[in-house]
């Protein structure tokens, strides 16, 4: 059969954000795919270099709308590490609480999106209505539904009162009941099984090879979670299970996320019931000591990595963000191959992609005024030339 | 294991429930106490230190000397002259503001106040720059 290449995106009803997938089709079946990034590039890393550490906090929060707390916490851990600030235990507990509430809201949102993509809109409506409960918790604690701005350098900005604790626990109890219902629904409802089983397969060895992270990797049976592997915040003191599943398909990703919700509720209860007393922040000077720091964080979508280099002023010299979607996109092109065209939106949605997180790097040719794609050979040539200008010759290597 | 129409009972129960949404704008939205809305300015408290201007991530605040300055207090006999307290105006660019309320936290004199005001949309851009006197 003749092969046809069709573009999927950057503007497509099934994609929530602009991204381009070039699909090679043989009839209805996909035999190859290429992913093109860069439609959502906002130059945030460069912008961070011209702002102070405290101003960057609000910029980094806007890398992503869903995991805004993940990005600021990773960034702030780097800053505090360089400044050698001792963050109070209560502040760490509040950060953990917000982090888990954020995971609940992100997973419920994903459950709705998955329901929508598989044509099960009842599930979409129910989960999004229930998600309001956790958004209300976040609004109650931090002031806003999406950009919580709870972090500040040296601690958190707002304390948790006794009434707020009771209110959050009440809502979490309601959500626990609803989640149990969704788990039962996911396991027994034939629509879900028919639509997700054996779709977007990612065997464990491929997941490892392509560096899948978060629920995508855990659904392929890879027990990888930063909260367990390298505990940060209060995770070493909390009792929770690492959820994995072995079906390697979209169904597995659904089950992993649904069961992770239950673990998150458990953690929220533990944190609220054992909230340490004490101050919520310490003072940190505006200028941060020179040095480099790298930290990772288990965002709802997977491992988030931040690199920070300080030169001793009040502004960072370099900030690099590796968002989880970037790591998972490699796996998407594998998952699409051999599948059907109708499954493409579901497979892409299954990694919970966040393109605005990922697109912070693109090659822009200033003279020609257009985007350029560099291959490995060209990049190598450019590197050699760059060093030649600086008096180092690599061309004989 | 697989049971068809697993969701049917739940759907039927929902037919007799109240809608989860509220009829905004006819019904007022519930805003929490901690909500970060429009920033207000209290001119008599401002000392013009420009801390808020420096800390603002969106360059949304301008603090300028007021056109009309209060008169200097009358010099008491035998006392050195007391300098007049300078008055400052605040220009708040609501179209730039990201509503993080960092300025409110930074202000040493509590001259900036966080309000719960969120209905700030306007048809002209000029109206989005508020001049607080």
Contacts between the chains, C-beta under 8 A, distances in Angstrom:
chain1	res1	chain2	res2	distance
A	51	B	57	6.5
A	52	B	54	8.0
A	52	B	55	7.6
A	54	B	55	6.1
A	54	B	57	7.8
A	54	B	102	6.7
A	55	B	55	7.0
A	55	B	56	7.5
A	55	B	57	3.9
A	56	B	57	7.6
A	57	B	57	7.6
A	58	B	57	4.2
A	58	B	58	7.7
A	58	B	98	5.8
A	58	B	100	4.6
A	58	B	102	6.9
A	59	B	57	6.1
A	62	B	98	7.7
A	122	B	7	5.7
A	122	B	11	6.3
A	123	B	7	7.5
A	126	B	10	7.5
A	129	B	20	4.7
A	132	B	20	7.0
A	139	B	32	5.3
A	139	B	34	7.8
A	139	B	35	7.2
A	140	B	32	5.6
A	140	B	34	7.4
A	141	B	34	7.7
A	142	B	34	6.8
A	143	B	32	6.6
A	143	B	34	3.6
A	143	B	35	5.1
A	143	B	36	5.0
A	143	B	101	7.9
A	144	B	35	6.8
A	144	B	36	6.1
A	144	B	99	7.7
A	147	B	98	7.8
A	147	B	100	7.6
A	149	B	36	7.3
A	149	B	100	5.2
A	149	B	101	7.5
A	152	B	105	7.8
A	157	B	105	6.9
A	158	B	34	6.4
A	181	B	10	7.4
A	184	B	6	7.6
A	185	B	6	5.8
A	185	B	7	6.3
A	187	B	1	7.1
A	188	B	1	6.5
A	188	B	2	6.2
A	188	B	3	4.8
A	188	B	6	4.9
A	189	B	2	7.8
A	189	B	3	7.6
A	189	B	6	4.3
A	189	B	7	6.2
A	190	B	2	5.0
A	190	B	3	7.6
A	190	B	4	5.5
A	190	B	6	7.8
A	193	B	2	6.1
